[in-house]
Amino acid sequence: MKAFCLLLALAVLASLPMTAFAEESSLYVKKVENLPEDFIFGMDASCVPALEASGVKYYNFDGQETDVYQVLAENGVNYIRVRIWNDPFNSDGKGYGGGNCDINNAIAIGQRATKANMKLLVNFHYSDFWADPAKQMVPKAWKGMDIEQKTEAVYQYTLDCLTQLKDAGVDVGMVQVGNETNNYMCGEKTWFNIQYLMQAGAKATREVYPEALVALHFANPEKAGSYATYAKKMDYYQVDYDVFASSYYPYWHGSLENLSAVLTDIANTYGKKVMVMETSYAYTEEDTDFNGNTIGGGGTIIKDYPFTVQGQANSLRAITDTIVNGTGGAGIGVVYWEGTWISVGGESWEENHELWEKHGSGWASSYAAAYDAADAGRYYGGCAVDNQALFDQHGKPLESLKVFKLVREGNEITPVADALEDVTIICDLNAPLTLPETVNAVMTDDSKQAIPVAWDFTEEMDAQMHSSGVAQYTITGQAGGMEAKCYVSMVEYNYLQDYSFEEGSDVWQITDLKKADELYIEDKKTDSLTGSKHMHFWSAAKDSVEFTLEQQAQNLPVGKYKFTVSIMGGDAGKTDIYAYAKVNGQIVATAPMGITGYGNWDTAVTPDFTCTAEDTVVVGVYVKCQGAGNGAWGKIDDALLNSVQ
């Protein structure tokens, strides 16, 4: 009991106001050993001018309004990354949003960064708006060009932009040729063509800023073999570059151990420098601009650390340590993505929307429909990452901004309780639900201490959960003066093994009937219905997705059964997808399934079927997609074989 009281007292101390002095901090930060003096601590701050035009002000740790680039420099940031879009405006001159990041925006930011003694990292998307692994649209002015024309256009455009930056006195330290170019770039879909564009961008960079590093940028390090493939292609075509850069968002991109392994392999094999070009982490689940956030609560997001200021700092420190000490000396930097992108307005969605439209301070404006009708034209709005910034909604810096400096010497103060670890339980509808008596308090040094918890849970709630069928619930409680959460999934007894693919075992047989590019068990919680794994498929070519996924049931009692399974995905085109049950090799029950879009799970339930003790029962999913756009893709999860009374 004394230990518990002490923990409560420490938790109270942890909630006291932060010190206003930059040289002191309430953060627990362990020193990163072997950290080079010239290690790149970058910040993508491309939206700042648009935010300032919308009324945003930034402050230093003394509460004084200050140029945000100066605040970043004072706290250990030495590179500013800025994206450049060719022409992010419609025919009437209305900006697409996302900062309206053209070359003029880059020059303005570059001059401010240079004045604060930081270098500029120039990020060419070679698009008029956002470019990412699934979207690499050709600029309006280059539409219809063949590869020779487009190569020349990339060269001339890069040369012109960099010359303007140099004439403006901007200190450019690195140039990124393309953004998250996983198999696509600037409308091109073959490496034979993509490499010409990369060569053109590199050539222009060498001519204008010969001392600057040339970086290529990729995403999804968690996909087995993908980085090795990209690096091999670059080597085969002898693309001129210095840095193999990766996005790494902990919620989606696998473990740091995997990141370390894939980047080290590239560094050792091809002699390239490596870095994390984009990362971020949430410090709160709260939304501050009425637009919703990409990352929130609810138990569906992988949380390596709590969504707190300390958790944000711990995440950044761990990534830094991995790049410094986990890449064989090849790691040169970490860039935090849009740590200055905070909310504008504040009173209502309508007020904020007016500012997003006028100044381009949201992720996309309605005017972007002219260029990207399928995405921005439908989902335009505000900032979805304000809860991952390193400033609060009022422009005041969070303690986590100090981590760039603190990792150099460390700040190993007495650990205190920072948050409670979420609890996840899967309970059979026919079995009792037992909640844990303790939960883990996550300390500021990322250690964990079990403390007693009192759940707000009644017998009436228990009875309702057991009688209401398959469903998910959130039970809250109190522990150490903080709110505890337990996410409970009520399920029927399942006669299948590894029903949500968590074990990745060989009980599931995948039969590829064509030659899909990707067909495997994927570890990605955000794309899973239950747990963190699921069956994943993707293929770029049309009519290249056709496969079955099957499991033979073991020791089924005589009786009636139903088979249930879920699927989601996109770009599928014409499909033929269904769940089925086979008895003694003959299909006896089927249920159609459909693919509509990301996060839209379609659950199929077969009609009842009967088996005897001598029967062999196999259940499965047949998937055939014609494909559309960037290639058919999908996820399969939660396969259930339940008895029917």
C-alpha positions in Angstrom: 0.0 0.0 0.0 2.9 2.4 0.8 4.3 1.8 -2.7 0.9 2.5 -4.3 0.6 5.8 -2.3 4.1 6.8 -3.4 3.1 6.1 -7.0 0.1 8.3 -6.6 2.2 11.1 -5.2 4.7 10.8 -8.1 1.8 10.9 -10.5 0.6 14.1 -8.9 4.1 15.6 -9.2 4.2 14.6 -12.8 1.1 16.7 -13.4 2.6 20.0 -12.1 3.2 22.8 -14.7 6.2 22.5 -16.9 9.2 24.7 -16.3 9.5 27.7 -18.6 13.3 27.3 -18.9 14.6 25.6 -22.0 17.7 24.3 -20.1 15.5 22.4 -17.6 13.0 19.8 -18.4 10.5 17.4 -16.7 11.1 14.9 -19.5 13.0 11.7 -18.8 15.5 11.3 -21.6 18.2 8.7 -21.8 21.3 9.8 -23.6 21.8 8.4 -27.2 25.3 7.1 -27.2 27.6 7.7 -30.2 25.4 10.6 -31.5 27.5 12.5 -34.1 27.7 16.3 -33.8 26.5 16.7 -37.3 23.5 14.3 -37.0 20.5 15.7 -38.8 17.6 16.6 -36.6 15.1 17.8 -39.1 11.6 19.2 -39.0 9.2 19.3 -41.9 7.5 22.7 -41.4 6.1 23.3 -44.9 2.7 24.7 -43.7 3.9 27.5 -41.4 3.3 30.4 -43.8 -0.2 29.3 -44.5 -0.9 28.8 -40.8 0.5 32.2 -40.0 -1.7 33.8 -42.7 -4.6 32.0 -40.9 -3.7 33.7 -37.6 -1.5 31.2 -35.9 1.3 32.6 -33.7 4.2 30.7 -32.2 6.0 31.2 -28.9 9.3 30.2 -27.2 9.6 28.5 -23.8 9.6 31.9 -22.1 6.2 32.7 -23.5 7.4 35.3 -26.0 6.0 35.3 -29.6 9.0 34.3 -31.8 9.7 33.2 -35.3 8.9 29.4 -35.1 12.0 28.6 -37.1 14.1 30.3 -34.5 12.3 28.3 -31.8 13.1 25.1 -33.6 16.8 26.0 -34.0 17.1 27.0 -30.3 15.9 23.5 -29.4 18.3 21.5 -31.5 16.7 21.3 -35.0 19.3 21.9 -37.7 17.4 21.1 -40.9 14.1 22.3 -42.2 12.4 20.1 -44.7 10.0 21.7 -47.2 7.9 20.1 -49.9 7.6 21.6 -53.3 4.6 21.0 -55.6 4.8 22.3 -59.2 1.5 24.2 -59.3 -0.8 23.6 -56.4 -3.5 26.1 -57.7 -6.6 25.8 -59.9 -7.2 27.8 -63.0 -8.6 30.7 -60.8 -5.5 30.8 -58.6 -7.2 29.1 -55.7 -4.8 27.0 -53.6 -5.2 23.2 -53.2 -4.2 23.5 -49.5 -1.7 21.6 -47.5 0.3 24.8 -47.3 0.0 25.6 -51.0 3.6 24.5 -51.2 5.1 25.9 -54.4 8.6 27.2 -55.0 7.7 30.7 -53.6 6.7 29.1 -50.3 9.9 27.1 -50.2 12.0 30.3 -50.8 10.3 32.1 -48.0 10.8 29.2 -45.6 14.4 28.6 -46.8 15.4 32.2 -46.0 13.9 32.0 -42.5 15.7 28.7 -41.9 19.0 30.0 -43.2 18.7 33.1 -41.0 18.3 30.7 -38.0 21.4 28.9 -39.1 19.6 25.8 -40.3 20.0 24.0 -43.6 17.1 23.4 -46.0 16.1 19.9 -47.1 14.2 20.3 -50.4 11.5 17.7 -51.0 10.4 17.6 -54.7 7.1 15.7 -55.1 7.1 16.2 -58.9 3.3 16.6 -58.6 0.9 19.5 -58.1 -0.3 18.0 -54.8 0.4 15.2 -52.3 2.5 12.3 -53.5 2.7 9.1 -51.6 3.0 5.3 -52.3 -0.5 5.1 -53.7 -0.7 8.5 -55.4 2.0 9.8 -57.8 0.1 12.1 -60.1 1.7 13.9 -63.0 1.7 17.7 -62.8 -0.9 19.4 -65.0 1.7 21.0 -67.2 3.4 17.7 -67.9 0.3 15.7 -68.7 0.7 13.8 -72.0 4.5 14.0 -72.2 6.4 10.9 -73.2 9.3 9.8 -70.9 11.9 11.8 -72.8 9.9 15.0 -72.5 9.1 14.4 -68.9 12.7 13.6 -68.0 13.8 17.0 -69.5 10.9 18.7 -67.7 12.1 17.2 -64.4 15.6 18.4 -65.0 14.7 21.9 -66.0 12.2 22.3 -63.2 14.6 21.0 -60.6 17.3 23.2 -62.0 15.1 26.3 -62.0 13.8 25.8 -58.4 17.2 25.2 -56.9 18.7 28.2 -58.8 15.9 30.4 -57.3 16.8 29.1 -53.9 20.5 29.7 -54.4 19.9 33.2 -55.7 17.8 33.9 -52.6 20.7 32.9 -50.4 19.2 29.7 -49.0 21.6 27.1 -47.6 20.4 23.8 -49.1 22.0 20.7 -47.5 19.9 17.9 -49.1 17.6 17.5 -52.0 15.0 14.7 -52.1 14.1 13.5 -55.6 10.6 12.2 -55.3 8.4 11.5 -52.2 7.7 8.0 -51.1 8.3 6.6 -54.5 7.3 3.0 -54.0 7.0 1.7 -57.5 5.5 4.9 -58.9 6.7 8.5 -59.5 5.3 11.5 -61.4 2.7 9.3 -63.2 5.3 6.7 -64.2 4.8 3.0 -63.2 7.9 1.2 -64.4 11.4 1.5 -62.8 12.8 1.8 -66.4 11.0 5.1 -66.7 11.2 6.2 -63.0 15.0 5.9 -63.0 15.3 8.5 -65.8 13.3 11.0 -63.7 15.5 10.3 -60.6 18.6 10.8 -62.7 17.3 14.1 -64.0 16.6 15.4 -60.5 20.0 14.3 -59.2 21.8 15.8 -62.2 20.2 19.2 -61.6 21.0 19.1 -57.9 24.7 18.3 -58.5 24.9 21.3 -60.9 23.4 23.9 -58.5 24.3 22.6 -55.1 27.2 20.2 -55.6 27.8 19.8 -51.9 24.2 18.9 -51.1 23.3 15.2 -50.5 20.8 13.6 -52.9 18.2 11.5 -51.2 15.6 8.9 -52.5 12.6 8.4 -50.3 10.6 5.2 -49.8 7.9 4.0 -47.4 6.6 0.8 -45.8 9.7 -0.8 -44.5 7.5 -3.4 -42.9 6.7 -5.0 -46.3 9.1 -8.0 -46.6 11.7 -7.5 -49.2 10.4 -4.2 -50.6 13.4 -2.1 -49.6 15.9 -4.6 -50.9 14.0 -4.6 -54.2 14.1 -0.8 -54.5 17.8 -0.6 -53.6 18.6 -3.3 -56.1 16.7 -1.5 -58.9 18.6 1.8 -58.1 21.9 -0.1 -58.3 20.9 -1.9 -61.5 20.1 1.4 -63.2 23.1 3.2 -61.5 20.9 6.0 -60.2 23.1 8.7 -58.7 22.1 9.3 -55.0 23.7 9.4 -51.6 20.9 8.7 -49.1 18.3 5.9 -48.9 15.6 7.5 -46.8 12.6 5.9 -45.2 9.3 7.0 -43.7 8.7 5.4 -40.3 5.5 5.9 -38.5 5.4 3.5 -35.6 1.6 2.9 -35.9 2.0 1.4 -39.4 5.6 0.6 -40.3 6.5 -2.3 -38.2 9.2 -2.7 -35.5 12.4 -0.7 -35.0 14.3 -4.0 -35.2 12.9 -4.5 -38.7 13.7 -0.9 -39.7 17.3 -1.4 -38.4 17.7 -4.6 -40.3 16.4 -3.4 -43.7 18.4 -0.1 -43.6 21.6 -1.8 -42.4 21.3 -4.3 -45.3 21.1 -1.5 -47.8 23.9 0.4 -46.2 26.2 -2.6 -46.2 25.2 -3.8 -49.7 25.3 -0.6 -51.6 27.4 1.8 -49.4 24.6 4.3 -49.0 23.8 6.6 -46.1 20.4 5.9 -44.5 17.9 8.0 -42.5 14.3 8.4 -41.4 12.8 11.1 -43.6 9.4 11.2 -41.9 8.2 10.3 -38.5 5.8 11.6 -35.8 3.9 10.5 -32.7 0.7 11.6 -31.0 0.9 13.4 -27.6 -2.9 13.3 -27.1 -6.0 11.7 -28.5 -7.7 15.1 -28.5 -8.8 16.8 -31.8 -8.5 20.6 -31.7 -9.9 21.8 -35.1 -13.2 19.9 -35.5 -11.7 17.9 -38.4 -10.7 14.6 -36.7 -7.3 13.1 -36.5 -5.5 10.3 -38.4 -4.4 8.8 -35.1 -6.8 8.6 -32.2 -7.8 6.2 -29.4 -10.1 3.2 -29.3 -7.6 0.4 -29.0 -7.1 -0.1 -32.8 -3.8 1.8 -33.0 -0.4 0.3 -32.1 0.9 2.4 -29.2 4.6 1.7 -28.6 4.3 4.5 -26.0 1.4 6.4 -24.4 -0.1 9.2 -26.3 1.5 11.8 -24.0 4.2 14.4 -24.3 6.6 12.0 -22.7 5.5 9.2 -25.0 6.1 11.5 -27.9 9.6 12.2 -26.7 10.3 8.5 -26.0 9.3 7.5 -29.5 11.6 10.1 -31.1 14.4 9.1 -28.9 14.0 5.4 -29.7 14.0 6.1 -33.4 17.1 8.3 -33.1 18.9 5.6 -31.2 18.0 3.0 -33.9 19.3 5.2 -36.7 22.5 6.1 -34.8 23.4 2.7 -33.2 21.3 0.2 -35.3 22.6 0.9 -38.8 26.3 0.2 -38.6 27.3 3.8 -38.6 25.4 4.6 -41.8 22.5 6.5 -40.2 22.7 10.3 -40.6 19.4 11.7 -39.4 15.8 11.8 -38.4 13.2 14.2 -39.7 10.0 14.9 -37.7 7.0 15.5 -40.0 5.0 18.7 -39.7 5.7 19.2 -36.0 4.5 22.8 -36.4 1.1 22.0 -38.0 -1.4 23.0 -35.4 -5.0 24.1 -35.6 -6.2 27.4 -37.0 -9.4 29.3 -35.8 -10.8 27.3 -33.0 -14.5 28.3 -32.4 -16.2 26.0 -35.0 -15.7 23.9 -38.0 -17.3 26.6 -40.2 -14.8 29.3 -38.9 -11.9 27.0 -39.5 -13.1 25.9 -42.9 -13.1 29.5 -44.1 -9.5 29.8 -43.2 -8.5 26.4 -44.7 -10.1 27.5 -48.0 -8.7 31.0 -48.0 -5.1 30.3 -47.0 -4.6 26.6 -47.7 -3.9 25.8 -44.0 -5.9 22.5 -44.0 -4.7 19.3 -45.6 -6.8 20.0 -48.7 -9.2 22.7 -49.9 -12.3 22.1 -52.0 -10.4 23.7 -54.9 -8.1 20.5 -55.0 -11.0 18.7 -56.7 -9.8 20.1 -60.0 -6.6 18.0 -59.6 -7.5 15.2 -57.2 -11.2 14.6 -57.4 -11.2 11.1 -56.1 -9.5 11.9 -52.7 -9.1 15.6 -51.9 -12.2 16.5 -53.9 -14.2 14.3 -51.5 -12.4 14.6 -48.2 -11.0 18.1 -48.1 -10.7 19.7 -44.7 -8.4 20.7 -41.9 -5.4 19.3 -40.2 -5.5 15.6 -39.2 -2.2 15.7 -37.4 -2.6 18.5 -34.9 -2.4 16.0 -32.1 1.1 14.9 -33.3 2.6 18.4 -33.4 5.4 19.5 -31.0 3.4 22.7 -30.2 0.0 22.9 -28.5 -3.0 24.4 -30.2 -2.1 27.9 -29.0 1.4 27.7 -30.5 3.3 27.1 -27.3 6.1 24.5 -27.5 5.6 21.2 -25.8 8.3 19.8 -23.6 8.9 17.1 -26.2 10.5 19.7 -28.5 13.5 19.7 -26.1 14.3 16.0 -26.9 16.5 17.0 -29.9 18.9 18.6 -27.4 18.3 16.3 -24.4 19.3 13.1 -26.3 22.9 14.5 -26.6 23.5 14.6 -22.8 20.5 12.8 -21.4 18.1 13.9 -18.7 17.7 10.8 -16.5 15.6 12.3 -13.7 13.5 10.2 -11.3 10.9 8.3 -13.3 7.2 9.0 -12.5 4.0 7.6 -13.7 3.0 8.9 -17.1 0.0 6.9 -18.3 -1.8 3.6 -18.0 -1.3 0.8 -20.4 -4.5 -0.3 -22.2 -5.9 -3.8 -21.6 -7.2 -6.0 -24.4 -9.3 -9.1 -23.7 -11.0 -11.6 -26.1 -13.8 -13.5 -24.3 -16.0 -16.4 -25.4 -19.7 -15.7 -25.1 -20.1 -19.0 -23.2 -17.2 -18.3 -20.8 -17.0 -16.0 -17.8 -15.4 -12.5 -18.3 -12.6 -11.9 -15.8 -11.0 -8.4 -15.7 -7.5 -8.0 -14.4 -6.9 -6.8 -10.8 -4.0 -4.7 -11.8 -2.9 -2.6 -14.8 0.5 -1.4 -15.8 1.5 2.2 -15.1 3.9 3.3 -17.8 6.6 5.3 -16.2 8.4 8.2 -17.9 11.5 6.0 -18.5 9.1 3.5 -20.3 9.4 0.9 -17.5 6.1 -0.5 -16.2 4.7 -1.0 -12.7 1.6 -3.0 -11.9 -0.9 -1.1 -9.8 -4.4 -2.0 -8.5 -7.3 -1.0 -10.7 -11.0 -0.6 -9.8 -13.2 -1.2 -12.9 -16.5 0.5 -13.4 -18.1 -2.9 -14.2 -21.4 -4.3 -12.9 -23.2 -7.7 -13.0 -25.8 -6.1 -15.2 -23.1 -5.0 -17.7 -21.6 -8.5 -17.6 -25.0 -10.1 -18.3 -25.7 -7.8 -21.2 -22.3 -8.4 -22.8 -22.8 -12.2 -22.7 -26.4 -12.0 -24.1 -25.9 -9.5 -26.9 -23.9 -11.6 -29.2 -20.6 -10.8 -30.9 -19.6 -7.2 -30.1 -16.8 -5.0 -28.8 -16.9 -3.0 -25.6 -14.8 -0.5 -23.7 -14.7 -0.8 -19.9 -13.2 2.0 -17.9 -11.8 2.2 -14.4 -9.5 4.0 -12.1 -5.9 3.3 -11.1 -3.3 5.6 -9.6 -5.5 8.6 -10.1 -5.7 7.9 -13.9 -8.4 6.4 -16.1 -7.9 2.8 -17.1 -9.4 1.3 -20.3 -10.1 -2.3 -21.1 -11.1 -3.2 -24.7 -13.2 -6.4 -24.7 -14.2 -8.4 -27.7 -17.0 -10.9 -27.1 -16.7 -13.8 -29.6 -18.4 -17.2 -30.3 -16.4 -20.4 -29.7 -14.4 -20.8 -32.9 -13.4 -24.3 -34.2 -10.6 -22.8 -36.4 -7.0 -22.3 -35.3 -5.3 -19.0 -35.6 -8.5 -17.3 -36.6 -7.1 -13.8 -36.8 -3.6 -14.9 -38.2 -1.8 -13.7 -35.0 0.4 -16.9 -34.9 1.2 -16.8 -38.6 1.0 -20.6 -38.5 0.8 -23.1 -41.3 -2.8 -24.1 -40.6 -3.7 -21.6 -43.3 -3.0 -22.7 -46.9 -2.6 -20.0 -49.5 -2.9 -21.1 -53.1 -1.9 -18.5 -55.7 -3.8 -19.2 -58.9 -2.1 -16.4 -60.8 1.1 -14.5 -59.8 0.2 -11.8 -57.3 2.9 -9.5 -56.3 2.1 -9.8 -52.6 0.3 -12.6 -50.8 1.3 -13.1 -47.2 0.4 -12.7 -43.5 0.9 -9.0 -42.6 1.7 -7.5 -39.2 -0.1 -4.2 -39.3 -2.6 -3.4 -36.5 -4.3 -0.5 -38.2 -5.3 -2.7 -41.2 -6.5 -5.6 -39.0 -10.0 -6.3 -37.7 -8.8 -8.1 -34.6 -5.3 -8.2 -33.2 -2.3 -6.9 -35.3 -2.1 -9.4 -38.2 -4.2 -10.4 -41.2 -3.9 -12.0 -44.6 -2.7 -9.3 -47.1 -2.8 -9.3 -50.9 -1.8 -6.8 -53.6 -0.8 -6.9 -57.2 -0.3 -4.2 -59.8 -1.1 -5.9 -63.0 -4.7 -6.4 -64.1 -6.1 -9.9 -63.7 -3.1 -11.0 -61.5 -5.1 -11.5 -58.3 -6.7 -14.9 -58.0 -6.1 -17.1 -54.9 -7.7 -19.3 -52.2 -7.2 -19.2 -48.5 -8.2 -22.4 -46.7 -8.0 -24.2 -43.4 -9.1 -27.8 -42.6 -11.1 -27.9 -39.4 -10.0 -30.4 -36.7 -12.1 -32.7 -34.5 -15.5 -31.2 -35.3 -18.4 -32.6 -33.3 -21.4 -33.8 -35.3 -23.7 -30.9 -36.0 -24.5 -27.8 -37.9 -22.0 -25.0 -38.6 -21.6 -21.6 -40.2 -18.4 -20.0 -41.5 -17.8 -16.2 -41.1 -14.9 -14.2 -42.5 -14.3 -10.5 -43.3 -12.5 -8.6 -46.1 -11.7 -5.0 -47.0 -9.6 -3.4 -49.7 -9.6 -1.2 -52.8 -8.8 -0.8 -56.5 -10.4 -4.2 -57.1 -12.4 -3.5 -60.3 -14.6 -6.4 -61.3 -14.5 -9.1 -58.6 -15.5 -12.6 -57.9 -15.1 -13.1 -54.1 -16.9 -15.5 -51.8 -16.5 -17.5 -48.6 -17.2 -21.2 -48.8 -17.3 -24.5 -46.8 -16.3 -27.8 -48.3 -17.4 -31.2 -47.0 -15.4 -34.1 -48.3 -14.0 -31.9 -51.1 -17.4 -30.6 -52.3 -18.5 -27.0 -51.8 -21.7 -27.1 -49.7 -22.2 -23.5 -48.7 -21.0 -20.1 -50.1 -21.5 -16.4 -49.3 -20.5 -13.5 -51.6 -18.1 -10.9 -50.5 -17.3 -7.4 -51.8 -14.5 -4.8 -51.7 -15.4 -1.2 -51.5 -12.6 0.8 -49.8 -10.2 1.2 -47.0 -11.6 0.3 -43.5 -14.9 -0.9 -45.0 -15.0 -4.5 -43.8 -17.5 -6.8 -45.5 -18.4 -9.8 -43.4 -19.7 -12.9 -45.1 -21.7 -15.6 -43.3 -22.3 -18.9 -45.1 -25.6 -20.7 -44.8 -25.7 -23.5 -42.3 -24.1 -26.8 -43.3 -24.0 -30.2 -41.6 -21.1 -32.6 -40.9 -20.7 -36.0 -39.3 -17.8 -37.4 -37.4 -16.3 -39.0 -40.5 -16.5 -35.9 -42.7 -13.5 -33.7 -43.7 -14.4 -30.0 -43.5 -12.5 -27.2 -45.1 -13.4 -23.6 -45.1 -12.0 -20.8 -47.1 -12.1 -17.7 -49.3 -11.9 -17.4 -53.0 -10.6 -14.1 -54.3 -10.5 -12.9 -57.9 -10.0 -9.3 -58.8 -9.7 -7.7 -62.3 -7.9 -4.7 -60.7 -8.1 -1.0 -61.2 -5.9 2.1 -60.6 -2.8 1.2 -58.8 -3.6 -2.5 -58.5 -6.1 -4.6 -56.5 -5.3 -4.9 -52.8 -7.1 -6.2 -49.7 -7.0 -7.7 -46.2 -8.8 -10.8 -44.9 -9.3 -11.3 -41.1 -11.4 -12.9 -38.4 -12.3 -16.3 -39.8 -14.8 -18.0 -37.6 -16.3 -21.5 -37.7 -19.1 -21.6 -35.2 -21.7 -24.2 -34.3 -25.4 -23.5 -35.0 -28.0 -24.6 -32.4 
